[in-house]
Amino acid sequence: MYILRTLRNMVEKQVWMKRFETDLRLKGLSETTLKTYGLHLNLFLDSCSKEIESIVEEDVKDYLSFLIAEKKYKAKSLNLVKSSLRHFFHKVVKNNILSDIGSTKVPKKLPEILTKSEVKKLLSNIKNFKHKTLVLFMYSLGLRISELTNIKIKDLNFERHFCFIREGKGGKERAIPLPKELSDKIKIFIQSRELTSEYVFYNKQGNRLSSRAIQKVVCQAAEKAGLDKRVYPHMLRASFATHMLEAGLDIRYVQHLLGHENLDTTRIYTKVTSQADENIRKMMENLKI
């Protein structure tokens, strides 16, 4: 009887998990978000022995308390779990049991950045041409690591000097001015590649490079450069934003370059003119490293 009930619960869970995945995909969420939300939901359901439709608010609270006390979850990670469970129960199960469970306040921290001299030092210690081009590309365009891994040859317009981000956060697309000097280096890099791949940066099989591989490249370069701080890929993006603002670029354009999600800001993005793009490109070129 116990085995039969266990099997029934497993089948039920898989059915609900599939519905959850389908709902997320129909909303246009990225594959990364699908995997993250799916992982958190799966962990919660594994921890709860009850049938899904009989789960109540207290069950969720007990689980969240466990994550805080035993797993030492921080506010940002905890909110990700809440978002996953809230979407599942409200949108899929149609049982809004998380209505009284708010988001956890995330302490505001100043972003960690590298100075321009530190970025220069970081790059000068990368001897591998592919790795050096990758880090320069990521910094010079202020890209998220997920955006960098998804950039394909067809996303680069060398004639108009633009890079198109097709799979930005939230599925949003944007075009970023491509500084001429960087454009020339990318062309040389592409022409010198040993394998043919649709991706600008790829692994030994010609598939897109993994986030872990990029993290390894950045961390190893920082160690060789002897930088007295923990350096990670997102720090390059934060450094780019800070350096652009320091150079005097309007914060609205910086938000456009970074692809931030705020809808009010997005409306401003649509008003960016071709002349503004040219001015931005010149400022980006002045960030020479």
N, C-alpha and C positions, 0 to 999 in steps of 0.2 A: 504493500500500500504506500509506504514511504517513498520507495523507488519510483512508483508510478506518479506520485504527486510531484516529485522532484523533476521528472522528465517533462511533465505537463507545464511546470513553471519555467523550465528552460525554453520550451517551445514558445510559450507565451511571451517570454522576454525577447526572443529573437524576432517575433512578429512586431512587437512594439518598437524595437530598435530599428527595424526596417522602415516602419512608418515615420519614425523620427528623422532618419537619414533622408527619406524622400521629401519630407516637409522642408528640411533645411536646404536641400538641393534646389527645390522649386523656388525658394526665396533668393537664390543666386549667391549663397554663401560660398566662400572658398573651400577647397578641399582640406586645407589646413584647419579651418574652423570646424568642418564636418568631423574630422578625426578627433579634434580636441573635445568638442561637445560630446561626441559618441563615447570617448574614453571616460569622461566624468560621469555620464549617465550609467555606463556599464558598471563602473566601480560602485556607484550608489545602489544599483539594483542587486548587485552581488552581495552587498552588505545587509540588504533588507530581505528577509525571508517571506514577506507577505506578498499576496497577489497584488499586481500593480494598481488595480482599481480600488483596492482597499487601503492603500497607503494614505496616511494623514499627515497633517502639518507637524505633529510631534515627531514623527519618524524622520522627517527632513531635518528638524532642529537637532535631534540626537546625532544625526550623521555629521552635520556641520560642526557641532560641538566636539565630536570625535576628531575631525580634521584639524581643529584648532589646538586641542589639548594633546593629542597623540602624534599627529602628523606635522604639527607646527606650521600649518598653512598661514601665509601672510594674507593681508587684505586683498591684494590683487588676484591671487590664486583663488581665494575664497569666493570672490565676486564672479569669477569665471565658472566655478561650480554652480553657483546660484543661477547664473544666466542660463546655463545648460538645463538645469532641473526646471527652472521657471518656464522655459520654452516648451519643454517636453510635456509638463503637466497642464499648462494653460492652453497650448496650441494643439497638442496631439491627443492627450487623454481627456481634454476638456474639463479639467478639474483644477481650478485655480487655488491650490492649497498653499502656494507661496505668496499670496496677496499681502500677508502681514509680515513677510520676511523681507526687510529692505536690504539695500546694498551696504557693505561694510565700508566705512570711510577709509580712503587710501591716503596715507600721509604724503603731503606734497614734498617732493625732493627736487633740488636743482639738477638738471641733467649733467652727467659727467661728460667732459669734452677733452679733446686734445688741442693744444695750441697749434698754430700753423707750423712752427718750427718742429714740433713733435710729430706732426703728420709727415713733414719732409724727412725727418730722421727715420720714421717708420718705413717709408717707401725706399729710402736709400739702402736699407738693410735687407731688402727683398731682391735676391739675385735671379730667381726664376722669373722669366719674362711674362709668362701667363699669370702667375700670382701677382706680380707687380701691376700688371694691366688691370687685373680684377679689383685690387684694392683701390687703385687710382680712379677707376670707373665708379666704384661704389661711393667713394668720398666726393668726387667731383659733381655727381648728380644727386647726392643726398638720398640714396636708395635704401629701402628696407631690404633685408636679406632675402625675403621671399620674392621681392620684385626682381632682384638681381638674378636669382636662379631661373626665373621664367623668361628673361629677355632673349628673343630670337633675332637672327640676322635680319629678318624682314621688318623688325621693329626699329631698325636704324635707318634714318633717311639722311644719307651723307650729302645729298645735293642741297637740301634745305637746312641741314644741320639740326636735326631733331631726333630725339629718342622717344619712342612711344611706349608707355607703360600700359600693357593690356590687362594685367591681372593685379591691380593695386588692391589695397585693403578695402573690403566691402564690395569687391568686384568693379570698382570704379577705374576708368581709363583716364590717362592724361598724357599730354605731350610736354617734354622738357627740352629746352634749348640745349644743343650739344656744342660745347666749346670747340673751336676749330682744331686747336692743338690736341685735344683729347680725341676728336674725330679722326685725325691723321694717325694717331697711335693705335686706335682701334682697328683701322683699316690695315695697318701693317701687321697687327696681331692676327687678324682674320686670314690674311694672305699667307701667313707663316704657319698656320695650324697644320698638324699632321693628319688629323681626321676630318671628315666632312660631317658636320652636324648642323641642325637647324638652330641650335642654341649657341649663343655667343660664348658662354663658358660651360664646358662639358667635362664629363669624366672619361675614363679609359674606354668605356663602351659607347661613347658618343651621346650619352643621355645627359640631361641637365645635371649640373653640379649640386650636391646636397648642401643643406645649410650647415651641417656638421663639418663638411670639408672646408667651407669658407671660414667658419669659426676657427678651425685649426690653422689655416693660413695666417689669419690676423693675429692670433695668439702667439704663434711662432715668430712672426715678424717683430712683435712687441718685445718678446724676450731677447731677440738678437739685438734690437735697438737699445736695450737696457732702460726702457721706460719705467719709471718708478710708479706705476699704477696698473691696475687690471684693465686691459684693453679688450674690447669685444666689438663685433661688427656694428651694432647700433650706435656705438660711440662715434663712429665715422659720420653717420647721418646727423647726429646732434652737433658735431663739430662743424659740418658743412653749414647747417642752419645758423649757428652762432656766427661763423665767419662771414656769411652773407649779410646778416643784420649789422655786424660791425662795419661792413663795407658800405653801409648806407642804403641797402635795398629795402623797399617798402615791405612791411610785414605781410601784407596781403599777397605779394608775389612769392614770398618765402613759403607761405601756406600753400600756395598753388604748386610750387616745386615739390613740396613734401607730400602733397596729396592728402591733406588732412580731411576728415570726414564732415566737419561742421557744415550744415546745409547753407547757412547764411554766408559763410565764407565761400562755399562752392558757387553761389550766385555771382560773387565778385570775380571768381576765376573765369567765368564765361565772358567777362568784359575785358580780359587781357588782350591788348591789340598786338599786331605784328611788330609795331615800333617798340612796344614795351618788351616783347620777346627779344628784339635785337639789343636793347639796353641791358636786359638780364644776361644775355649771352656774353656781352662785353664785361660785365661785372664778374661773371663766372670765370672768364678767361684771366681776369686780374687776380684770381685766387691761385695763381701759378705756384706749384709746389716743386 
